[in-house]
Amino acid sequence: MPCVSADGKPTSSGMAVLKAIKDGAASPEQIASKTGQPLFRVRSGLRELKNAGLVEETGDKVGLSKTGETAIQ
C-alpha cells in the first residue's frame, strides 16, 4: 500500500505515519508500533515520504519536514 499518491499527496497510510511522527515516534520501530503497520511497510513508506519531501531523516531518527507539517494540518 503506497504512502504517497501519484499527485504527491500522502495516502491514508502515509497520513498515519506522518501523524505518528508528529506524536513523537522517531524511529521506524516506534512508528510501526504506533500505527499497527508492519515494519517493512513503514520502512518502504518512509522512503516514499522522504522522496516526496514530507519527512527528513537524521541518522536513524525521522522527523517531519515543513511540507510534511503542512500536509497533516
C-alpha positions as CSV (number, residue, x, y, z in Angstrom):
1,M,0.0,0.0,0.0
2,P,1.7,3.2,-1.1
3,C,2.1,6.1,1.3
4,V,2.2,8.8,-1.4
5,S,-0.3,9.1,-4.2
6,A,0.6,9.9,-7.8
7,D,-0.1,13.6,-7.2
8,G,2.4,13.7,-4.4
9,K,-0.1,13.8,-1.5
10,P,0.1,11.4,1.4
11,T,-2.4,8.5,1.3
12,S,-4.3,7.3,4.4
13,S,-1.4,5.0,5.4
14,G,1.0,7.9,4.7
15,M,-1.0,10.2,6.9
16,A,-0.9,7.6,9.7
17,V,2.9,7.5,9.5
18,L,3.1,11.4,9.4
19,K,0.8,11.7,12.5
20,A,2.8,9.1,14.4
21,I,5.9,11.1,13.7
22,K,4.2,14.3,14.8
23,D,3.1,12.5,18.0
24,G,6.8,11.7,18.8
25,A,7.6,8.5,17.1
26,A,11.2,8.9,15.9
27,S,12.2,5.5,14.6
28,P,10.6,3.1,12.1
29,E,10.0,0.6,15.0
30,Q,8.2,3.3,17.1
31,I,6.1,4.3,14.0
32,A,5.2,0.6,13.3
33,S,4.2,0.2,17.0
34,K,2.1,3.4,17.0
35,T,0.4,2.7,13.6
36,G,0.0,-1.0,13.7
37,Q,1.6,-1.3,10.3
38,P,4.3,-3.9,9.7
39,L,7.8,-2.7,10.0
40,F,8.7,-3.5,6.3
41,R,5.7,-1.3,5.2
42,V,6.7,1.6,7.5
43,R,10.3,1.5,6.1
44,S,9.2,1.5,2.5
45,G,6.6,4.2,3.3
46,L,9.3,6.3,4.9
47,R,11.3,6.1,1.7
48,E,8.3,7.3,-0.3
49,L,7.6,10.1,2.1
50,K,11.2,11.2,2.1
51,N,11.3,11.2,-1.7
52,A,8.2,13.3,-1.7
53,G,9.8,15.8,0.7
54,L,7.4,15.1,3.6
55,V,9.9,13.6,6.1
56,E,13.6,14.1,6.9
57,E,16.0,11.6,8.3
58,T,18.8,12.4,10.6
59,G,20.8,9.2,11.3
60,D,18.3,6.7,12.5
61,K,15.7,9.4,13.5
62,V,12.8,10.5,11.4
63,G,11.1,13.9,11.6
64,L,8.6,15.9,9.6
65,S,9.7,18.4,7.0
66,K,7.9,21.7,6.7
67,T,6.0,20.2,3.8
68,G,5.1,17.2,6.0
69,E,3.9,19.5,8.8
70,T,1.7,21.4,6.4
71,A,0.3,18.1,4.9
72,I,-1.2,16.9,8.2
73,Q,-2.8,20.2,9.2
